[in-house]
């Protein structure tokens, strides 16, 4: 249900941002404001990012195939990663243009800048509120939300710069606030890129400690003598998977062990997709001896 709602939210946000970005581009050119042009450039990227996010969710609904056994869900993470990288590029461009403005100041039409920035802020607030009610655990939606948040801050900065220019004529405020917005964008971008790259690299999901899981299973599941070769990763930020090898207690059947382990992992850690390999003898996987989270030597 989250996926349908999130997709609808992203679609509405895309419509708002795409409609207004044309106004802001024209307003930025007419007023000569870097703050407006920076925000316009960000909004152009946002429209593309939101469109990409919408398509990622749409394709993510497709069923798994023989070639893609987990389906297309990872497209959401790829979209989040691309969106984060795009934010880095935008922030770098804003800083570059701001430095150039310090060296060669450009006249700025404060009144035009102010009017366009106010309209832009209203449009961004509307898009922000639409996305804010979505699933914050979804990296794709969070990336779109942060894009729009950056736009909203950009519009606010443009309004402040316009007021200062109108009352004092001090144009350096325009590139100064543009750099401030760029730094905020960079902070947001780093969080999205780091989280999405971790998932794409099959990293252990945040909040899951493999050593803790090993100890928990060995101490709280009566039919488990030893758990090892534990690996956990994510398809999306909400969908985690785990595989492990288990030596059962004497007399325990494989079915009992699998059911007990799966039940414990679901109840204690919220992991529902678990693959359990039962081993009556020593572990046949030589690579197991190199797992940092498993210090037991029984697997040669």
GUMI-922187 format. One line per field, with one value per atom (N, C-alpha, C, O): x, y, z; residue in three letters. Coordinates in steps of 0.1 Angstrom, whole numbers. Atoms other than C-alpha are relative to their C-alpha. Example, Ala and Ser with C-alpha at 12.3 -4.5 7.8 and 13.67 -1.06 7.14 Angstrom:
<finus>
X: c(9_123_9_19_-9_137_-8_-3);
Y: c(-12_-45_12_12_-11_-11_11_22);
Z: c(0_78_0_7_0_71_8_9);
residu: c(Ala_Ala_Ala_Ala_Ser_Ser_Ser_Ser);
</finus>
This chain:
<finus>
X: c(8_0_9_5_-9_29_5_5_-5_42_-9_-5_10_10_-1_-1_1_7_12_11_-12_43_1_6_-1_41_-10_-6_10_10_5_4_-5_27_11_12_-11_58_-6_0_6_36_-6_-4_5_18_11_11_-11_51_7_11_-6_65_-8_-2_8_36_2_3_-2_40_14_15_-14_78_2_8_-2_77_-7_-2_8_50_7_7_-6_69_14_18_-15_105_1_11_-1_97_-1_6_1_86_13_17_-12_117_12_20_-11_141_-2_8_2_125_3_9_-2_125_14_19_-14_161_8_17_-7_172_-3_5_5_151_6_10_-5_163_15_20_-15_199_4_16_-3_197_6_0_-6_221_-8_-9_8_200_-12_-15_11_170_4_-2_-5_190_5_3_-5_206_-12_-12_12_171_-7_-13_6_158_8_1_-8_187_-3_-4_3_179_-14_-16_14_142_0_-8_-1_151_5_-1_-5_171_-11_-12_10_143_-11_-16_11_117_5_-3_-5_140_1_-2_-2_147_-14_-15_13_110_-6_-12_5_102_7_0_-8_130_-6_-7_6_116_-13_-16_13_81_1_-5_-2_93_6_3_-6_114_-10_-10_10_84_-9_-14_9_63_6_-1_-7_89_2_2_-2_94_-12_-11_11_59_0_-8_0_68_4_13_-3_70_15_21_-13_103_1_-10_-2_117_12_18_-11_142_13_23_-12_168_2_13_0_158_-8_-20_8_148_-6_-15_6_142_-8_-13_8_123_8_20_-6_129_0_2_0_127_13_12_-12_163_1_9_0_155_-3_2_3_142_13_15_-13_177_9_16_-8_194_-5_4_5_171_4_8_-5_180_14_18_-14_217_3_11_-1_214_-4_2_5_194_10_12_-10_220_12_17_-11_248_-3_5_4_228_1_4_-1_226_14_16_-14_264_4_10_-3_267_-6_0_7_241_7_9_-7_258_13_17_-13_292_-2_6_3_277_-3_1_4_261_12_14_-12_294_9_14_-8_313_-5_2_6_289_0_2_0_288_14_15_-14_326_2_9_-2_325_-7_-3_7_299_7_6_-8_322_10_13_-11_349_-6_0_6_325_-15_-23_14_293_-10_-6_10_261_-12_-16_12_232_-12_-14_11_202_-13_-13_13_165_-7_-13_5_154_-15_-19_14_117_-5_-13_3_114_4_-3_-6_136_-9_-12_9_113_-13_-17_13_81_1_-7_-2_94_3_-1_-4_110_-12_-13_12_77_-9_-13_8_58_7_0_-8_86_-1_-3_1_85_-14_-15_13_47_-1_-7_0_51_8_4_-8_79_-6_-5_6_60_-12_-13_11_30_6_1_-6_53_6_5_-6_71_-10_-8_10_39_-6_-10_5_27_10_5_-10_60_2_6_-3_63_-8_-4_9_34_3_-4_-3_50_8_11_-8_71_14_21_-13_102_12_23_-10_120_4_14_-3_119_10_7_-11_152_-4_0_4_137_-9_-7_9_109_8_6_-8_134_9_11_-8_157_-8_-4_9_128_-4_-4_3_118_11_9_-12_153_2_7_-1_154_-9_-5_10_122_4_2_-4_135_11_11_-10_166_-6_-1_6_144_-7_-6_8_123_10_7_-10_155_6_9_-5_167_-9_-5_10_135_0_-1_-1_137_12_11_-13_173_-2_3_2_163_-9_-7_9_135_8_7_-8_160_9_11_-9_185_-7_-2_8_158_-3_-2_3_148_12_11_-12_183_4_8_-4_190_-10_-6_10_157_3_1_-2_165_14_16_-14_203_8_17_-8_214_12_20_-12_240_-1_-7_2_242_8_5_-7_269_-8_-5_9_241_-5_-8_5_229_9_4_-9_260_3_5_-2_265_-10_-7_11_231_-1_-5_0_235_10_7_-10_266_-6_-3_6_247_-10_-10_9_220_8_4_-8_247_5_5_-5_261_-11_-8_11_227_-3_-6_3_222_11_7_-11_256_-2_0_3_247_-11_-9_11_215_4_1_-5_232_8_7_-9_258_-8_-4_8_232_-7_-7_7_213_10_7_-10_244_6_7_-6_259_-10_-6_10_226_-2_-3_4_218_12_11_-11_254_2_7_-1_255_-9_-5_10_224_5_4_-5_238_12_15_-12_270_-3_6_4_250_4_7_-5_260_-11_-23_9_245_-10_-6_10_212_3_7_-2_214_-9_-21_7_204_1_-5_-1_212_15_24_-14_243_1_-6_-1_253_5_1_-5_273_-11_-12_11_242_-10_-15_9_220_5_-2_-6_244_-1_-6_1_245_-15_-18_14_207_-5_-13_5_200_5_-2_-6_224_-4_-4_4_211_-15_-20_14_174_-8_-21_7_165_5_17_-4_166_6_15_-4_171_13_17_-12_201_13_14_-13_236_10_17_-9_255_-5_-11_3_248_12_20_-12_274_-3_-14_0_281_-13_-21_12_254_2_12_-1_248_-13_-23_13_222_3_13_-1_215_-14_-24_13_187_-3_6_4_167_-4_1_2_153_2_6_-2_156_-9_-6_9_126_0_-6_1_131_14_23_-13_159_-1_-11_-1_171_12_21_-11_193_2_-8_-3_210_10_17_-9_228_1_-8_-1_241_-2_1_3_229_4_1_-2_241_-11_-11_11_210_5_15_-2_209_-3_-11_2_210_-15_-22_14_176_-10_-21_9_162_-1_9_1_148_3_2_-3_157_-12_-11_12_121_-2_-5_1_120_10_6_-10_152_-3_-3_3_142_-12_-11_12_108_4_-1_-4_123_9_7_-9_150_-7_-6_7_127_-10_-11_9_102_7_3_-8_129_4_4_-5_143_-11_-8_12_109_-4_-7_5_98_10_6_-10_131_6_9_-7_145_-8_-4_9_116_5_0_-5_134_-9_-9_9_109_5_0_-6_130_13_23_-12_154_2_-7_-4_172_10_20_-8_186_5_-2_-7_211_3_11_-2_211_13_14_-13_245_1_2_-2_248_15_19_-15_286_6_0_-7_313_-5_-9_4_305_9_21_-8_315_5_12_-4_320_13_13_-13_357_1_9_0_351_-5_-3_6_332_11_8_-10_365_5_11_-4_371_-10_-7_10_339_4_6_-5_348_-10_-5_10_315_-1_-9_1_321_14_22_-14_352_2_13_-1_344_8_7_-9_370_-5_3_4_349_-2_-2_1_346_13_18_-13_379_0_11);
Y: c(-12_0_13_23_-11_23_4_16_-3_19_8_18_-7_31_14_24_-14_61_8_20_-7_70_5_16_-3_69_11_20_-11_91_13_24_-12_116_6_18_-4_117_6_16_-5_122_14_22_-14_152_10_21_-9_167_3_15_-2_162_11_19_-10_181_14_23_-13_210_6_17_-5_213_3_13_-1_208_13_20_-11_235_13_23_-13_261_2_14_-2_255_9_16_-8_272_15_23_-13_303_5_16_-4_303_2_11_-2_299_14_21_-13_329_11_21_-10_349_2_13_-1_341_7_15_-7_352_15_23_-14_384_8_20_-8_394_0_8_1_383_-6_-5_5_366_-14_-24_13_337_-9_-21_8_325_-6_-17_5_322_-10_-21_10_305_-13_-24_11_282_-9_-21_7_273_-6_-17_4_270_-13_-23_11_246_-12_-24_11_226_-6_-18_5_224_-8_-17_8_212_-14_-24_13_184_-7_-19_6_178_-6_-17_5_174_-13_-23_12_148_-11_-23_10_131_-5_-17_4_130_-10_-20_9_115_-13_-23_12_90_-9_-21_7_81_-6_-18_5_77_-13_-23_11_54_-12_-24_10_34_-8_-20_6_27_-8_-19_7_18_-13_-23_13_-7_-9_-21_9_-20_-9_-19_9_-34_-12_-22_12_-58_-12_-12_12_-94_-5_-1_6_-113_-9_-14_8_-131_-10_-9_9_-159_8_3_-8_-132_9_12_-9_-109_-7_-4_8_-133_8_4_-9_-104_11_20_-11_-83_13_13_-13_-47_10_22_-9_-33_9_20_-7_-23_13_22_-13_4_12_23_-11_25_4_16_-4_24_6_16_-6_31_14_23_-13_61_9_21_-8_73_4_15_-3_70_10_19_-10_89_13_23_-13_116_6_19_-6_120_5_16_-4_122_13_22_-12_148_12_23_-11_169_5_17_-4_169_9_19_-8_182_14_24_-12_209_10_21_-8_221_5_17_-4_222_12_22_-11_244_13_23_-12_268_7_19_-6_273_6_17_-6_278_13_23_-12_304_11_23_-10_321_7_19_-5_325_9_20_-8_339_14_24_-13_365_9_21_-8_376_8_20_-6_383_11_21_-9_400_1_-6_-1_412_3_10_-2_412_7_4_-7_436_-9_-19_9_420_8_18_-7_431_-6_-16_5_427_-2_-12_2_432_-13_-20_12_406_-13_-23_11_383_-4_-16_2_387_-7_-16_5_380_-15_-23_13_349_-10_-21_8_336_-3_-15_2_340_-11_-20_10_320_-13_-24_13_294_-6_-18_6_290_-6_-17_5_285_-14_-23_12_258_-11_-23_10_241_-5_-17_4_241_-10_-20_9_224_-14_-24_13_197_-7_-19_5_193_-7_-17_5_188_-13_-23_12_162_-12_-23_10_142_-3_-15_1_147_-11_-17_10_124_-14_-24_13_95_-9_-5_10_65_5_5_-6_81_-10_-7_11_47_-3_-9_3_45_10_22_-9_59_8_20_-7_68_12_23_-11_89_10_22_-10_104_8_20_-8_114_11_22_-10_131_11_23_-10_148_9_21_-9_161_9_21_-9_175_12_23_-11_195_8_21_-8_205_10_22_-9_219_12_23_-10_238_10_22_-9_252_10_22_-8_264_10_22_-9_279_12_23_-11_299_9_21_-8_311_9_21_-8_322_11_22_-10_340_11_23_-11_359_9_21_-8_370_9_21_-7_380_12_23_-11_400_11_23_-11_419_8_20_-7_428_9_20_-8_440_11_22_-11_460_11_23_-10_478_6_17_-5_481_1_8_0_474_-8_-8_8_450_-13_-23_12_424_-13_-24_12_401_-10_-22_9_387_-12_-23_10_368_-12_-23_12_345_-5_-18_5_343_-10_-21_9_328_-12_-23_11_306_-11_-23_10_290_-7_-19_6_285_-11_-22_10_266_-12_-24_11_246_-9_-22_8_234_-9_-20_8_223_-12_-23_10_204_-11_-23_10_187_-10_-22_8_175_-11_-22_9_160_-11_-22_9_145_-11_-23_10_127_-11_-23_10_110_-10_-22_8_97_-9_-21_8_85_-10_-22_10_68_-11_-23_10_50_-9_-22_8_39_-8_-20_7_29_-12_-23_11_7_-11_-23_11_-12_-6_-18_5_-15_-9_-18_8_-29_-12_-19_12_-56_2_-9_-2_-40_-5_-6_4_-53_11_23_-10_-34_8_2_-8_-5_-6_-9_5_-17_-15_-20_14_-53_-4_-1_4_-68_-15_-22_15_-102_-8_-19_7_-111_-1_-11_0_-102_-11_-18_10_-124_-14_-23_13_-153_-4_-15_2_-150_-2_-11_1_-145_-14_-20_13_-177_-11_-20_11_-198_0_-11_-1_-186_-1_-5_-1_-183_-10_-11_10_-210_-14_-17_13_-244_-10_-18_10_-264_4_-4_-5_-244_-2_4_2_-256_11_16_-10_-232_6_-1_-8_-205_7_13_-6_-193_4_2_-4_-180_8_6_-9_-153_12_19_-11_-128_7_0_-7_-101_12_18_-11_-75_5_-1_-6_-54_0_2_-3_-53_15_22_-14_-19_3_-6_-4_1_-7_-8_7_-18_-15_-22_15_-53_-6_-5_7_-73_-15_-21_14_-108_-5_2_5_-131_-15_-22_15_-165_-4_5_5_-186_-15_-22_14_-221_-3_5_4_-239_-15_-23_13_-269_-2_5_2_-283_-8_-15_8_-298_-14_-17_14_-336_-3_1_4_-350_10_6_-10_-318_-3_-6_2_-322_13_23_-12_-299_9_21_-9_-287_8_20_-7_-278_12_23_-10_-259_12_24_-11_-239_8_21_-7_-230_9_20_-7_-220_13_23_-11_-198_11_22_-10_-181_7_20_-6_-174_10_22_-9_-159_12_23_-11_-137_10_22_-9_-124_8_20_-6_-117_10_21_-8_-103_11_22_-10_-85_5_13_-4_-82_-4_1_5_-102_-12_-22_10_-123_-10_-21_8_-136_-6_0_6_-161_-14_-21_13_-190_-7_-2_7_-216_-13_-21_12_-243_-8_-4_9_-272_-9_-14_8_-290_-9_-5_11_-323_-2_-6_1_-323_13_24_-12_-297_8_2_-9_-267_-3_-4_3_-275_12_11_-12_-239_5_10_-4_-231_14_19_-15_-194_4_16_-4_-195_4_12_-2_-195_15_19_-13_-160_11_23_-10_-144_7_0_-7_-117_-1_-1_0_-120_-14_-16_14_-158_-5_-8_3_-167_-15_-20_14_-204_-7_-5_6_-227_-13_-19_13_-257_-2_-13_1_-249_3_15_-2_-254_6_8);
Z: c(0_0_0_-6_-1_8_-14_-18_13_-28_-8_-15_8_-44_5_-3_-6_-20_-3_-7_2_-24_-15_-18_14_-62_-3_-11_3_-62_6_-1_-6_-39_-9_-12_9_-62_-13_-18_12_-92_1_-7_-2_-77_2_-3_-2_-66_-13_-15_13_-101_-8_-14_7_-116_5_-3_-5_-93_-3_-8_3_-97_-14_-18_14_-134_-5_-14_4_-138_4_-4_-4_-118_-5_-6_3_-129_-12_-13_12_-162_4_-1_-5_-143_6_4_-7_-122_-9_-7_10_-151_-7_-8_7_-169_10_7_-10_-137_4_6_-3_-129_-11_-8_11_-164_0_-2_0_-163_11_10_-12_-128_1_8_-1_-132_14_17_-13_-98_0_-6_0_-92_10_7_-10_-62_-7_-5_7_-85_-10_-12_11_-113_7_1_-7_-87_4_2_-4_-74_-13_-12_12_-110_-5_-9_4_-119_9_4_-9_-88_-3_-2_3_-97_-13_-14_12_-132_3_-2_-5_-116_8_6_-8_-92_-8_-6_9_-120_-6_-7_6_-136_11_8_-11_-102_4_6_-4_-93_-11_-8_11_-128_1_-1_-1_-124_12_11_-12_-89_-3_1_3_-102_-9_-7_9_-130_8_5_-8_-105_8_8_-8_-83_-10_-7_9_-114_-5_-6_4_-127_11_9_-12_-92_3_10_-2_-93_-9_-7_9_-121_8_17_-7_-110_-3_-13_2_-106_-13_-17_11_-136_2_12_-1_-142_0_6_0_-150_12_16_-12_-121_10_12_-9_-94_12_18_-10_-69_-6_1_6_-94_-3_-4_3_-101_11_9_-11_-66_2_6_-1_-67_-8_-5_7_-92_9_6_-10_-63_6_8_-6_-47_-10_-7_10_-80_-3_-5_2_-85_11_9_-11_-50_-1_2_2_-57_-11_-9_11_-90_4_1_-5_-73_9_8_-9_-46_-8_-4_8_-72_-7_-9_7_-91_9_5_-9_-60_2_4_-1_-57_-12_-10_11_-92_0_-3_-1_-87_11_8_-11_-54_-5_-3_6_-72_-10_-10_10_-100_7_3_-8_-75_6_5_-7_-56_-11_-9_11_-89_-5_-6_5_-101_10_7_-11_-67_1_2_0_-67_-11_-10_12_-102_2_-2_-3_-90_9_8_-9_-62_-8_-5_8_-88_-10_-12_10_-113_4_-2_-4_-96_-12_-22_11_-118_6_17_-5_-114_2_-6_-4_-98_1_8_-1_-103_13_12_-12_-67_0_6_-1_-72_-8_-3_8_-100_8_8_-8_-79_11_14_-12_-49_-4_3_4_-67_-4_0_4_-84_11_12_-12_-52_9_14_-8_-33_-6_1_7_-59_1_3_-1_-59_13_14_-13_-22_2_8_-1_-23_-7_-2_8_-50_7_8_-7_-31_13_17_-13_2_-3_4_4_-16_-3_2_4_-31_13_14_-13_3_9_14_-9_22_-6_2_6_-3_2_6_-2_0_15_18_-14_37_7_17_-6_45_-5_0_6_26_10_21_-7_38_1_-9_-1_52_0_-1_0_54_-15_-17_15_15_-5_-5_5_2_-12_-13_12_-31_3_-2_-4_-16_9_7_-8_9_-9_-6_10_-20_-6_-8_6_-37_10_7_-11_-4_3_4_-2_1_-11_-9_11_-34_2_0_-1_-28_12_12_-12_7_-4_0_5_-10_-9_-7_8_-35_9_7_-9_-6_7_8_-7_12_-11_-7_10_-21_-3_-5_2_-26_12_10_-12_10_0_3_1_5_-11_-9_10_-27_5_1_-5_-9_10_9_-9_18_-8_-5_8_-8_-7_-8_7_-27_9_5_-10_4_3_3_-3_12_-12_-10_12_-24_-1_-5_2_-25_10_6_-11_8_1_6_-2_7_-14_-15_12_-29_0_-9_-2_-16_-7_-1_8_-43_4_1_-4_-28_9_10_-8_-5_-9_-4_9_-36_-1_2_0_-41_14_15_-14_-3_4_9_-4_3_-9_-5_9_-28_5_4_-6_-12_12_14_-12_20_-4_2_5_1_-6_-3_5_-17_10_9_-11_16_6_9_-5_28_-10_-5_10_-5_1_0_-1_-1_12_11_-12_34_-3_1_3_22_-10_-9_11_-9_6_2_-6_12_7_6_-7_34_-10_-8_10_3_-7_-8_7_-16_9_5_-10_15_2_2_-3_23_-12_-10_12_-12_-5_-9_4_-20_9_5_-10_12_-4_-3_4_-1_-13_-14_13_-36_2_-6_-3_-21_9_14_-8_-2_14_21_-14_31_10_7_-11_64_3_5_-3_70_13_23_-12_95_12_10_-12_130_2_11_-1_124_3_-5_-4_142_-1_5_3_129_12_14_-12_160_10_17_-10_181_-4_4_5_159_3_7_-3_163_14_18_-15_201_4_12_-3_202_-4_4_5_182_9_12_-8_202_14_21_-14_235_2_13_-2_229_-8_-7_9_203_5_2_-6_221_-10_-7_10_189_-8_-16_7_177_9_20_-8_189_-4_4_5_167_-13_-21_12_141_-5_2_6_117_-15_-20_14_82_-2_-12_0_88_-10_-8_9_60_-1_-3_1_58_-10_-10_9_31_-3_2_3_16_-14_-22_14_-16_-1_-10_-2_-5_14_22_-14_27_10_22_-9_41_-1_7_2_27_2_-7_-4_44_-3_-2_2_37_8_11_-8_57_-3_-5_1_52_11_16_-10_77_0_-6_-2_85_15_24_-13_116_3_-5_-6_136_10_20_-9_153_13_13_-12_188_-3_-12_2_190_2_11_0_182_-7_-10_6_166_-15_-21_14_131_-8_-2_9_102_0_0_1_100_13_12_-13_137_1_5_-1_134_-9_-5_10_103_5_4_-4_117_13_13_-12_151_-3_2_4_135_-7_-4_7_111_9_7_-9_138_9_11_-9_161_-8_-2_7_134_-4_-5_3_124_12_11_-12_159_6_11_-7_173_-9_-4_9_142_-12_-19_10_118_-14_-24_12_91_-4_3_4_72_-11_-13_11_42_6_5_-7_59_-7_-9_5_43_10_13_-10_67_-6_-12_4_58_12_21_-11_82_-2_-13_2_88_12_23_-10_107_3_14_-2_102_-1_1_1_99_-12_-22_12_76_-12_-11_12_41_-8_-17_6_32_6_17_-5_35_3_12_-2_33_13_18_-13_66_10_19_-10_85_0_10_2_73_4_3_-4_85_13_23_-11_109_12_23_-11_129_6_14_-5_135_3_-6_-4_154_3_6_-3_158_-11_-23_9_142_-6_-14_5_134_-15_-20_15_97_-6_-6_5_81_-14_-20);
residu: c(Unk_Unk_Unk_Unk_Unk_Unk_Unk_Unk_Unk_Unk_Unk_Unk_Unk_Unk_Unk_Unk_Unk_Unk_Unk_Unk_Unk_Unk_Unk_Unk_Unk_Unk_Unk_Unk_Unk_Unk_Unk_Unk_Unk_Unk_Unk_Unk_Unk_Unk_Unk_Unk_Unk_Unk_Unk_Unk_Unk_Unk_Unk_Unk_Unk_Unk_Unk_Unk_Unk_Unk_Unk_Unk_Unk_Unk_Unk_Unk_Unk_Unk_Unk_Unk_Unk_Unk_Unk_Unk_Unk_Unk_Unk_Unk_Unk_Unk_Unk_Unk_Unk_Unk_Unk_Unk_Unk_Unk_Unk_Unk_Unk_Unk_Unk_Unk_Unk_Unk_Unk_Unk_Unk_Unk_Unk_Unk_Unk_Unk_Unk_Unk_Unk_Unk_Unk_Unk_Unk_Unk_Unk_Unk_Unk_Unk_Unk_Unk_Unk_Unk_Unk_Unk_Unk_Unk_Unk_Unk_Unk_Unk_Unk_Unk_Unk_Unk_Unk_Unk_Unk_Unk_Unk_Unk_Unk_Unk_Unk_Unk_Unk_Unk_Unk_Unk_Unk_Unk_Unk_Unk_Unk_Unk_Unk_Unk_Unk_Unk_Unk_Unk_Unk_Unk_Unk_Unk_Unk_Unk_Unk_Unk_Unk_Unk_Unk_Unk_Unk_Unk_Unk_Unk_Unk_Unk_Unk_Unk_Unk_Unk_Unk_Unk_Unk_Unk_Unk_Unk_Unk_Unk_Unk_Unk_Unk_Unk_Unk_Unk_Unk_Unk_Unk_Unk_Unk_Unk_Unk_Unk_Unk_Unk_Unk_Unk_Unk_Unk_Unk_Unk_Unk_Unk_Unk_Unk_Unk_Unk_Unk_Unk_Unk_Unk_Unk_Unk_Unk_Unk_Unk_Unk_Unk_Unk_Unk_Unk_Unk_Unk_Unk_Unk_Unk_Unk_Unk_Unk_Unk_Unk_Unk_Unk_Unk_Unk_Unk_Unk_Unk_Unk_Unk_Unk_Unk_Unk_Unk_Unk_Unk_Unk_Unk_Unk_Unk_Unk_Unk_Unk_Unk_Unk_Unk_Unk_Unk_Unk_Unk_Unk_Unk_Unk_Unk_Unk_Unk_Unk_Unk_Unk_Unk_Unk_Unk_Unk_Unk_Unk_Unk_Unk_Unk_Unk_Unk_Unk_Unk_Unk_Unk_Unk_Unk_Unk_Unk_Unk_Unk_Unk_Unk_Unk_Unk_Unk_Unk_Unk_Unk_Unk_Unk_Unk_Unk_Unk_Unk_Unk_Unk_Unk_Unk_Unk_Unk_Unk_Unk_Unk_Unk_Unk_Unk_Unk_Unk_Unk_Unk_Unk_Unk_Unk_Unk_Unk_Unk_Unk_Unk_Unk_Unk_Unk_Unk_Unk_Unk_Unk_Unk_Unk_Unk_Unk_Unk_Unk_Unk_Unk_Unk_Unk_Unk_Unk_Unk_Unk_Unk_Unk_Unk_Unk_Unk_Unk_Unk_Unk_Unk_Unk_Unk_Unk_Unk_Unk_Unk_Unk_Unk_Unk_Unk_Unk_Unk_Unk_Unk_Unk_Unk_Unk_Unk_Unk_Unk_Unk_Unk_Unk_Unk_Unk_Unk_Unk_Unk_Unk_Unk_Unk_Unk_Unk_Unk_Unk_Unk_Unk_Unk_Unk_Unk_Unk_Unk_Unk_Unk_Unk_Unk_Unk_Unk_Unk_Unk_Unk_Unk_Unk_Unk_Unk_Unk_Unk_Unk_Unk_Unk_Unk_Unk_Unk_Unk_Unk_Unk_Unk_Unk_Unk_Unk_Unk_Unk_Unk_Unk_Unk_Unk_Unk_Unk_Unk_Unk_Unk_Unk_Unk_Unk_Unk_Unk_Unk_Unk_Unk_Unk_Unk_Unk_Unk_Unk_Unk_Unk_Unk_Unk_Unk_Unk_Unk_Unk_Unk_Unk_Unk_Unk_Unk_Unk_Unk_Unk_Unk_Unk_Unk_Unk_Unk_Unk_Unk_Unk_Unk_Unk_Unk_Unk_Unk_Unk_Unk_Unk_Unk_Unk_Unk_Unk_Unk_Unk_Unk_Unk_Unk_Unk_Unk_Unk_Unk_Unk_Unk_Unk_Unk_Unk_Unk_Unk_Unk_Unk_Unk_Unk_Unk_Unk_Unk_Unk_Unk_Unk_Unk_Unk_Unk_Unk_Unk_Unk_Unk_Unk_Unk_Unk_Unk_Unk_Unk_Unk_Unk_Unk_Unk_Unk_Unk_Unk_Unk_Unk_Unk_Unk_Unk_Unk_Unk_Unk_Unk_Unk_Unk_Unk_Unk_Unk_Unk_Unk_Unk_Unk_Unk_Unk_Unk_Unk_Unk_Unk_Unk_Unk_Unk_Unk_Unk_Unk_Unk_Unk_Unk_Unk_Unk_Unk_Unk_Unk_Unk_Unk_Unk_Unk_Unk_Unk_Unk_Unk_Unk_Unk_Unk_Unk_Unk_Unk_Unk_Unk_Unk_Unk_Unk_Unk_Unk_Unk_Unk_Unk_Unk_Unk_Unk_Unk_Unk_Unk_Unk_Unk_Unk_Unk_Unk_Unk_Unk_Unk_Unk_Unk_Unk_Unk_Unk_Unk_Unk_Unk_Unk_Unk_Unk_Unk_Unk_Unk_Unk_Unk_Unk_Unk_Unk_Unk_Unk_Unk_Unk_Unk_Unk_Unk_Unk_Unk_Unk_Unk_Unk_Unk_Unk_Unk_Unk_Unk_Unk_Unk_Unk_Unk_Unk_Unk_Unk_Unk_Unk_Unk_Unk_Unk_Unk_Unk_Unk_Unk_Unk_Unk_Unk_Unk_Unk_Unk_Unk_Unk_Unk_Unk_Unk_Unk_Unk_Unk_Unk_Unk_Unk_Unk_Unk_Unk_Unk_Unk_Unk_Unk_Unk_Unk_Unk_Unk_Unk_Unk_Unk_Unk_Unk_Unk_Unk_Unk_Unk_Unk_Unk_Unk_Unk_Unk_Unk_Unk_Unk_Unk_Unk_Unk_Unk_Unk_Unk_Unk_Unk_Unk_Unk_Unk_Unk_Unk_Unk_Unk_Unk_Unk_Unk_Unk_Unk_Unk_Unk_Unk_Unk_Unk_Unk_Unk_Unk_Unk_Unk_Unk_Unk_Unk_Unk_Unk_Unk_Unk_Unk_Unk_Unk_Unk_Unk_Unk_Unk_Unk_Unk_Unk_Unk_Unk_Unk_Unk_Unk_Unk_Unk_Unk_Unk_Unk_Unk_Unk_Unk_Unk_Unk_Unk_Unk_Unk_Unk_Unk_Unk_Unk_Unk_Unk_Unk_Unk_Unk_Unk_Unk_Unk_Unk_Unk_Unk_Unk_Unk_Unk_Unk_Unk_Unk_Unk_Unk_Unk_Unk_Unk_Unk_Unk_Unk_Unk_Unk_Unk_Unk_Unk_Unk_Unk_Unk_Unk_Unk_Unk_Unk_Unk_Unk_Unk_Unk_Unk_Unk_Unk_Unk_Unk_Unk_Unk_Unk_Unk_Unk_Unk_Unk_Unk_Unk_Unk_Unk_Unk_Unk_Unk_Unk_Unk_Unk_Unk_Unk_Unk_Unk_Unk_Unk_Unk_Unk_Unk_Unk_Unk_Unk_Unk_Unk_Unk_Unk_Unk_Unk_Unk_Unk_Unk_Unk_Unk_Unk_Unk_Unk_Unk_Unk_Unk_Unk_Unk_Unk_Unk_Unk_Unk_Unk_Unk_Unk_Unk_Unk_Unk_Unk_Unk_Unk_Unk_Unk_Unk_Unk_Unk_Unk_Unk_Unk_Unk_Unk_Unk_Unk_Unk_Unk_Unk_Unk_Unk_Unk_Unk_Unk_Unk_Unk_Unk_Unk_Unk_Unk_Unk_Unk_Unk_Unk_Unk_Unk_Unk_Unk_Unk_Unk_Unk_Unk_Unk_Unk_Unk_Unk_Unk_Unk_Unk_Unk_Unk_Unk_Unk_Unk_Unk_Unk_Unk_Unk_Unk_Unk_Unk_Unk_Unk_Unk_Unk_Unk_Unk_Unk_Unk_Unk_Unk_Unk_Unk_Unk_Unk_Unk_Unk_Unk_Unk_Unk_Unk_Unk_Unk_Unk_Unk_Unk_Unk_Unk_Unk_Unk_Unk_Unk_Unk_Unk_Unk_Unk_Unk_Unk_Unk_Unk_Unk_Unk_Unk_Unk_Unk_Unk_Unk_Unk_Unk_Unk_Unk_Unk_Unk_Unk_Unk_Unk_Unk_Unk_Unk_Unk_Unk_Unk_Unk_Unk_Unk_Unk_Unk_Unk_Unk_Unk_Unk_Unk_Unk_Unk_Unk_Unk_Unk_Unk_Unk_Unk_Unk_Unk_Unk_Unk_Unk_Unk_Unk_Unk_Unk_Unk_Unk_Unk_Unk_Unk_Unk_Unk_Unk_Unk_Unk_Unk_Unk_Unk_Unk_Unk_Unk_Unk_Unk_Unk_Unk_Unk_Unk_Unk_Unk_Unk_Unk_Unk_Unk_Unk_Unk_Unk_Unk_Unk_Unk_Unk_Unk_Unk_Unk_Unk_Unk_Unk_Unk_Unk_Unk_Unk_Unk_Unk_Unk_Unk_Unk_Unk_Unk_Unk_Unk_Unk_Unk_Unk_Unk_Unk_Unk_Unk_Unk_Unk_Unk_Unk_Unk_Unk_Unk_Unk_Unk_Unk_Unk_Unk_Unk_Unk_Unk_Unk_Unk_Unk_Unk_Unk_Unk_Unk_Unk_Unk_Unk_Unk_Unk_Unk_Unk_Unk_Unk_Unk_Unk_Unk_Unk_Unk_Unk_Unk_Unk_Unk_Unk_Unk_Unk_Unk_Unk_Unk_Unk_Unk_Unk_Unk_Unk_Unk_Unk_Unk_Unk_Unk_Unk_Unk_Unk_Unk_Unk_Unk_Unk_Unk_Unk_Unk_Unk_Unk_Unk_Unk_Unk_Unk_Unk_Unk_Unk_Unk_Unk_Unk_Unk_Unk_Unk_Unk_Unk_Unk_Unk_Unk_Unk_Unk_Unk_Unk_Unk_Unk_Unk_Unk_Unk_Unk_Unk_Unk_Unk_Unk_Unk_Unk_Unk_Unk_Unk_Unk_Unk_Unk);
</finus>
